[in-house]
Amino acid sequence: MKVLILTQVVDETHSNLGFFCGWIKTISKQVDSLTVICLERGQHNLPENVNILSLGKEEGCSRLKYIARLYRYVWRERKNYDAVLVHMNHIYVLLCGILWRLQGKRIVLWYAHGCVPWNLPLALFLANAVATSTSSGFRLASGKVHVIGQAIDTDIFLPRPERLSRRTPTLLYVGRIARIKHLETIISAADILVQSEHSLSVLIAGAPLTEDDTRYQDELVAEIATRNITGYVEFVGPLVHNRVANFLQNGDILVNTSTTGSLDKTMAEAMACGVPVVTCNVAYQEVFGAGFERYFFEAGNAQALARQIARYLALTMDEKEKISKIVRTIVLRDHNIIAFSRKIAMLLRGEYE
């Protein structure tokens, strides 16, 4: 089988989308050849059966030129693929879906987000199948939708046992610095814990992307100073993807204050490292099942977040080690990249049940 993938970025150094090179490498083992059309191309080291075509964002091309290149590549390469995988950006299905259908190409859309854009139903109509990480990641009812988990490389995201023996517990956040992430809840919870004489450090990894994001980060820094907890909270900036595993391995808890309503890849990566998560994201009830309550707090409730963190910090070493094994087992069972790539290949072939 020959496959075409459409995605945003192919760059293993990219802080947000560097992981997709891992997807490409693993999926390439399931197919004869892989053509990848991306909006932007950067550094990568991919197998010989992979061909990367860029729409030219790294060259500063206009949006009109992106679209022209897209259609040129899709038509020029038509004999080099039998099926299409569109990663997240469903607009490609809207732009090219009819052409692919007329050519007899099978279309699979990967979409994992709680948001339901107005034109997503049309993309669902044009696609042969939709793959998502959890049932909350695609909120349109259809027999075309398949829940296949996340794609976590559990050979890279591994536990580091000695982290549990450190004297100062470390709380982690990984993601964009933006108001929709509600990082002020983490800062307030840290203040509560410090005031109650808990010893801890908070490391916030990520970067602002817009002017408002930058203003928001400045506001957070000012709030940290006002609360007099500057020595406890640190912004470490964006992480190149190949540094994420090491960062997570050195943490005790990953805190997620986002309310996207879908499975956050970074949280699954943390769990693969044996690091428990504390979240206000209700989508995680599906991930944790009966044990969900120990990882959950009400969105925006810093007191509740502080209580959950304090509860974990009070556990014995054996109890923490047990939780570490539980969260990694969940990822090994439901979200490992090898099983994920096989399911993607089956969907592309029309064999998945």
Backbone torsions as a table, in degrees:
resi	resn	phi	psi	omega
1	MET	NA	136.6	176.6
2	LYS	-109.9	133.4	-169.9
3	VAL	-126.8	143.3	170.7
4	LEU	-108.7	131.0	174.7
5	ILE	-115.6	137.3	172.0
6	LEU	-116.5	127.9	-176.8
7	THR	-148.6	174.9	-177.4
8	GLN	-79.5	-54.0	-170.9
9	VAL	-136.2	136.9	168.4
10	VAL	-118.0	95.6	-176.8
11	ASP	-161.2	108.1	-175.2
12	GLU	-68.3	-11.7	178.1
13	THR	-94.8	-3.6	-176.4
14	HIS	-68.6	132.9	-174.1
15	SER	-68.7	-30.8	-178.5
16	ASN	-101.0	-36.3	-171.4
17	LEU	-117.9	11.2	178.6
18	GLY	-60.0	-27.7	-178.7
19	PHE	-59.8	-24.5	-172.2
20	PHE	-67.9	-22.2	174.2
21	CYS	-61.9	-33.6	175.0
22	GLY	-65.2	-39.9	175.0
23	TRP	-58.3	-48.6	-176.6
24	ILE	-60.2	-46.9	-179.0
25	LYS	-59.9	-43.4	-176.0
26	THR	-74.1	-42.6	178.7
27	ILE	-65.6	-33.8	-179.0
28	SER	-60.7	-24.1	178.8
29	LYS	-76.1	-15.7	-178.2
30	GLN	-96.7	-5.6	-174.3
31	VAL	-132.6	168.1	179.0
32	ASP	-76.6	-44.2	178.7
33	SER	-149.1	155.7	-175.8
34	LEU	-136.0	120.5	172.6
35	THR	-106.0	129.0	-177.2
36	VAL	-119.3	120.5	172.3
37	ILE	-101.2	121.6	-178.9
38	CYS	-124.7	156.1	176.0
39	LEU	-70.5	-34.8	-175.7
40	GLU	-143.0	134.7	179.7
41	ARG	-115.4	134.5	177.4
42	GLY	-132.1	-141.8	-177.8
43	GLN	-75.2	137.2	175.7
44	HIS	-162.1	156.4	176.5
45	ASN	-136.1	90.0	-170.0
46	LEU	-114.0	160.1	-178.1
47	PRO	-60.6	163.7	-175.8
48	GLU	-66.9	-23.7	-178.4
49	ASN	-87.6	14.5	179.4
50	VAL	-112.8	130.3	177.1
51	ASN	-119.7	122.9	-176.8
52	ILE	-102.7	128.2	176.5
53	LEU	-123.0	126.6	-177.6
54	SER	-103.4	142.7	174.2
55	LEU	-79.9	-11.4	167.6
56	GLY	105.2	19.1	179.0
57	LYS	-61.3	-35.9	-179.7
58	GLU	-66.9	-15.4	178.0
59	GLU	-96.3	-4.9	-177.7
60	GLY	79.7	27.3	-178.7
61	CYS	-67.7	156.7	177.7
62	SER	-78.6	164.4	179.1
63	ARG	-64.0	-36.1	178.4
64	LEU	-62.0	-39.6	179.3
65	LYS	-69.6	-35.3	175.0
66	TYR	-54.0	-49.8	-174.8
67	ILE	-66.2	-40.1	178.4
68	ALA	-62.1	-44.4	178.5
69	ARG	-64.9	-39.0	-180.0
70	LEU	-56.7	-52.4	-178.1
71	TYR	-65.8	-35.8	179.0
72	ARG	-63.6	-45.8	179.9
73	TYR	-65.8	-45.8	-178.1
74	VAL	-58.8	-39.8	179.5
75	TRP	-77.3	-45.4	-177.0
76	ARG	-61.7	-37.8	-175.5
77	GLU	-92.6	10.3	-170.0
78	ARG	-57.7	-28.6	179.3
79	LYS	-85.2	-4.9	-177.6
80	ASN	-101.2	9.2	175.0
81	TYR	-151.3	145.6	178.6
82	ASP	-105.0	-24.2	-176.5
83	ALA	-144.7	160.7	-174.3
84	VAL	-127.5	133.8	171.6
85	LEU	-115.2	119.4	177.5
86	VAL	-103.6	121.5	-177.1
87	HIS	-93.5	109.7	173.0
88	MET	66.6	-52.2	-171.8
89	ASN	-79.1	88.3	-174.4
90	HIS	-65.4	-10.3	179.4
91	ILE	-60.8	-28.9	178.6
92	TYR	-66.0	-34.8	176.2
93	VAL	-66.4	-39.4	179.0
94	LEU	-66.5	-38.8	-177.1
95	LEU	-74.7	-36.7	-170.6
96	CYS	-120.8	-4.6	-172.9
97	GLY	-57.9	-43.3	-179.5
98	ILE	-64.1	-42.3	178.8
99	LEU	-61.4	-45.5	179.5
100	TRP	-63.6	-40.4	178.9
101	ARG	-62.1	-44.6	179.4
102	LEU	-62.5	-30.7	179.5
103	GLN	-86.6	-3.3	179.1
104	GLY	78.7	21.2	177.9
105	LYS	-84.3	133.8	176.7
106	ARG	-79.3	136.0	-175.0
107	ILE	-115.7	124.4	174.6
108	VAL	-120.2	127.1	177.5
109	LEU	-105.1	126.1	169.3
110	TRP	-94.7	122.5	179.4
111	TYR	-145.2	124.2	-178.4
112	ALA	-141.4	84.1	179.2
113	HIS	-159.4	145.3	179.9
114	GLY	-69.7	-18.8	-179.5
115	CYS	-74.5	140.2	177.3
116	VAL	-120.8	91.3	178.6
117	PRO	-60.6	156.6	-175.7
118	TRP	-60.9	-29.4	-175.9
119	ASN	-97.8	4.7	178.4
120	LEU	-63.1	-38.5	177.3
121	PRO	-57.4	-34.4	178.5
122	LEU	-68.5	-39.9	177.2
123	ALA	-62.7	-39.5	176.9
124	LEU	-61.7	-41.5	179.2
125	PHE	-61.4	-41.6	-176.3
126	LEU	-77.3	-29.4	-177.5
127	ALA	-76.0	151.3	172.5
128	ASN	-81.1	-30.5	-179.1
129	ALA	-155.8	153.9	174.5
130	VAL	-123.5	132.7	175.2
131	ALA	-110.2	139.9	179.6
132	THR	-146.1	165.3	-174.0
133	SER	-81.0	-40.7	177.3
134	THR	-141.2	168.3	-178.9
135	SER	-63.6	-26.8	178.4
136	SER	-79.1	-8.9	-179.0
137	GLY	-80.1	-15.5	176.2
138	PHE	-142.9	106.9	-166.6
139	ARG	-101.2	35.0	171.9
140	LEU	-117.9	127.9	-178.5
141	ALA	-75.3	126.8	179.3
142	SER	-168.2	146.2	174.2
143	GLY	-70.0	-10.9	178.2
144	LYS	-77.8	-15.7	-171.8
145	VAL	-85.2	130.9	-179.7
146	HIS	-126.6	123.9	177.7
147	VAL	-88.7	114.9	-174.2
148	ILE	-123.7	7.7	178.3
149	GLY	82.6	-178.6	176.0
150	GLN	-92.5	173.1	-178.3
151	ALA	-114.8	87.7	-177.5
152	ILE	-108.3	127.7	177.3
153	ASP	-80.7	97.5	-175.2
154	THR	-77.1	-3.3	172.1
155	ASP	-85.3	-19.1	176.8
156	ILE	-98.7	-44.2	179.6
157	PHE	-88.8	89.2	-174.6
158	LEU	-117.9	153.1	176.2
159	PRO	-69.6	150.4	171.2
160	ARG	-119.5	97.7	-170.6
161	PRO	-55.6	-35.0	-174.8
162	GLU	-66.6	-12.8	-179.7
163	ARG	-61.5	-29.2	-176.8
164	LEU	-72.8	-15.0	-177.0
165	SER	-93.7	-0.1	180.0
166	ARG	-69.0	148.7	179.9
167	ARG	-75.7	-38.7	-177.3
168	THR	-100.1	110.1	178.0
169	PRO	-62.6	144.2	-177.9
170	THR	-120.5	123.5	175.8
171	LEU	-96.9	138.6	-176.0
172	LEU	-120.9	148.2	166.1
173	TYR	-134.1	135.9	176.4
174	VAL	-131.5	123.5	178.1
175	GLY	155.9	-176.5	179.6
176	ARG	-65.2	143.4	172.5
177	ILE	-88.0	103.4	-175.8
178	ALA	-155.6	154.0	-177.9
179	ARG	-58.6	-35.5	-178.4
180	ILE	-67.1	-11.8	177.9
181	LYS	-88.5	-13.9	173.9
182	HIS	57.0	48.0	-178.8
183	LEU	-69.5	-17.8	177.3
184	GLU	-61.9	-25.6	177.5
185	THR	-67.4	-39.0	177.6
186	ILE	-64.9	-42.9	-179.3
187	ILE	-64.4	-42.7	178.4
188	SER	-63.8	-41.4	179.0
189	ALA	-65.3	-39.6	177.2
190	ALA	-61.2	-41.6	178.6
191	ASP	-61.6	-43.9	178.8
192	ILE	-59.7	-43.7	-178.7
193	LEU	-67.8	-40.9	178.3
194	VAL	-63.7	-43.4	-179.6
195	GLN	-64.4	-27.3	177.4
196	SER	-92.5	17.4	171.8
197	GLU	67.7	32.4	170.2
198	HIS	-84.6	137.5	174.9
199	SER	-90.5	124.0	-178.9
200	LEU	-162.8	166.7	169.5
201	SER	-134.4	150.5	-179.8
202	VAL	-122.8	123.0	178.4
203	LEU	-114.0	121.6	-178.5
204	ILE	-110.2	110.7	-178.5
205	ALA	-104.1	129.1	-179.8
206	GLY	149.9	177.3	-177.4
207	ALA	-142.5	151.6	171.6
208	PRO	-73.8	145.0	-179.4
209	LEU	-108.6	-24.0	-177.6
210	THR	-121.8	171.8	177.4
211	GLU	-62.3	-39.0	179.0
212	ASP	-67.1	-36.6	175.7
213	ASP	-59.5	-42.3	-179.5
214	THR	-64.7	-42.9	176.3
215	ARG	-60.4	-40.1	179.9
216	TYR	-62.8	-43.7	178.2
217	GLN	-62.1	-40.9	177.3
218	ASP	-60.8	-39.9	178.0
219	GLU	-64.1	-39.4	179.0
220	LEU	-65.9	-42.3	178.5
221	VAL	-61.6	-41.6	178.4
222	ALA	-64.5	-40.0	179.3
223	GLU	-65.6	-39.3	178.2
224	ILE	-61.0	-42.3	178.8
225	ALA	-65.7	-42.4	-180.0
226	THR	-61.8	-39.0	-179.8
227	ARG	-78.9	-6.7	178.3
228	ASN	63.0	41.9	177.8
229	ILE	-123.4	26.0	-178.6
230	THR	-56.5	-35.5	-179.1
231	GLY	-73.0	-8.3	-177.0
232	TYR	-106.7	-21.2	-174.4
233	VAL	-121.3	131.7	-178.1
234	GLU	-135.0	132.6	170.3
235	PHE	-89.6	117.0	-174.6
236	VAL	-99.0	-1.4	178.5
237	GLY	83.8	-178.2	-178.6
238	PRO	-72.0	152.4	179.2
239	LEU	-110.2	129.8	167.7
240	VAL	-61.5	142.7	-170.3
241	HIS	-55.5	-37.6	-176.8
242	ASN	-73.5	-0.9	175.0
243	ARG	-101.8	-6.8	-175.0
244	VAL	-65.2	-43.6	-178.4
245	ALA	-58.8	-47.1	-179.9
246	ASN	-61.5	-40.0	178.8
247	PHE	-61.8	-46.1	-178.2
248	LEU	-67.8	-38.0	-178.6
249	GLN	-62.4	-20.8	-178.3
250	ASN	-96.4	9.0	179.8
251	GLY	-104.8	164.8	176.1
252	ASP	-105.0	-35.5	178.8
253	ILE	-144.0	137.7	170.0
254	LEU	-99.8	128.0	-179.7
255	VAL	-106.0	130.8	178.6
256	ASN	-126.4	116.5	-177.8
257	THR	-107.0	13.0	-179.8
258	SER	-79.8	153.0	179.4
259	THR	-122.8	40.4	-177.5
260	THR	-67.8	-25.6	-178.9
261	GLY	79.5	17.0	177.5
262	SER	-139.6	165.1	-176.2
263	LEU	-70.0	120.7	178.9
264	ASP	-84.4	123.0	-177.1
265	LYS	-56.8	-39.7	-177.9
266	THR	-62.5	-34.4	178.7
267	MET	-68.0	-38.9	176.6
268	ALA	-66.7	-36.5	176.8
269	GLU	-63.9	-41.6	177.5
270	ALA	-61.7	-44.9	179.2
271	MET	-60.9	-38.2	177.0
272	ALA	-61.9	-29.1	177.3
273	CYS	-84.0	4.0	-179.4
274	GLY	79.4	13.3	-178.9
275	VAL	-96.1	119.2	179.2
276	PRO	-69.4	157.9	179.5
277	VAL	-116.9	151.5	170.2
278	VAL	-124.2	124.4	-170.2
279	THR	-142.5	158.1	171.4
280	CYS	-107.4	10.4	-176.9
281	ASN	-85.5	110.4	-175.7
282	VAL	-65.0	-17.4	178.2
283	ALA	-60.5	-21.7	-175.9
284	TYR	-77.7	-8.4	173.7
285	GLN	-61.7	-36.1	178.0
286	GLU	-67.5	-32.9	-178.6
287	VAL	-74.9	-47.7	-173.5
288	PHE	-90.0	-21.9	-178.9
289	GLY	65.3	-131.0	-173.6
290	ALA	-64.0	-23.5	-178.4
291	GLY	-89.2	10.0	-172.7
292	PHE	-59.2	-37.5	-172.9
293	GLU	-60.4	-28.7	-179.2
294	ARG	-73.6	-15.3	-177.7
295	TYR	-108.1	-0.2	-168.9
296	PHE	-110.7	144.7	169.1
297	PHE	-140.1	157.3	-179.3
298	GLU	-70.1	134.4	-177.8
299	ALA	-54.2	131.2	177.7
300	GLY	80.4	-2.8	-176.8
301	ASN	-95.3	92.7	-177.3
302	ALA	-64.9	-34.1	178.4
303	GLN	-62.1	-44.4	-179.9
304	ALA	-66.1	-40.2	177.3
305	LEU	-62.3	-46.3	179.4
306	ALA	-60.7	-38.7	179.1
307	ARG	-63.2	-43.5	-179.8
308	GLN	-65.5	-39.8	178.4
309	ILE	-65.4	-46.5	-179.8
310	ALA	-61.3	-37.3	179.4
311	ARG	-62.6	-42.1	179.0
312	TYR	-68.8	-43.8	-177.9
313	LEU	-62.4	-25.4	-178.4
314	ALA	-81.1	-8.1	-179.3
315	LEU	-69.6	156.8	175.3
316	THR	-74.9	166.3	178.7
317	MET	-59.9	-40.4	179.7
318	ASP	-64.6	-39.8	179.4
319	GLU	-66.8	-39.2	177.5
320	LYS	-66.1	-39.8	179.6
321	GLU	-64.9	-36.4	177.7
322	LYS	-64.0	-44.6	178.1
323	ILE	-63.6	-40.5	178.6
324	SER	-57.3	-43.3	179.9
325	LYS	-69.2	-37.0	180.0
326	ILE	-62.9	-48.1	-176.0
327	VAL	-68.9	-35.0	176.8
328	ARG	-68.2	-39.1	179.3
329	THR	-60.2	-37.3	178.2
330	ILE	-59.6	-43.7	-179.2
331	VAL	-69.9	-43.4	178.6
332	LEU	-58.4	-38.0	-176.3
333	ARG	-78.6	-42.1	-168.1
334	ASP	-113.3	-15.4	-168.5
335	HIS	-138.6	26.3	179.6
336	ASN	-86.2	147.0	-168.5
337	ILE	-69.1	-28.1	-179.3
338	ILE	-66.9	-51.4	178.4
339	ALA	-62.8	-37.3	179.2
340	PHE	-59.3	-47.9	-177.1
341	SER	-65.1	-34.5	177.4
342	ARG	-66.0	-40.4	178.6
343	LYS	-66.1	-40.7	176.5
344	ILE	-60.0	-45.3	-179.8
345	ALA	-62.0	-39.5	178.8
346	MET	-65.9	-38.9	176.3
347	LEU	-63.8	-40.4	-179.8
348	LEU	-66.6	-29.5	177.7
349	ARG	-86.0	-13.8	-176.4
350	GLY	81.2	25.7	-175.9
351	GLU	-106.5	-5.9	-171.8
352	TYR	-75.7	135.8	178.9
353	GLU	-122.6	NA	NA
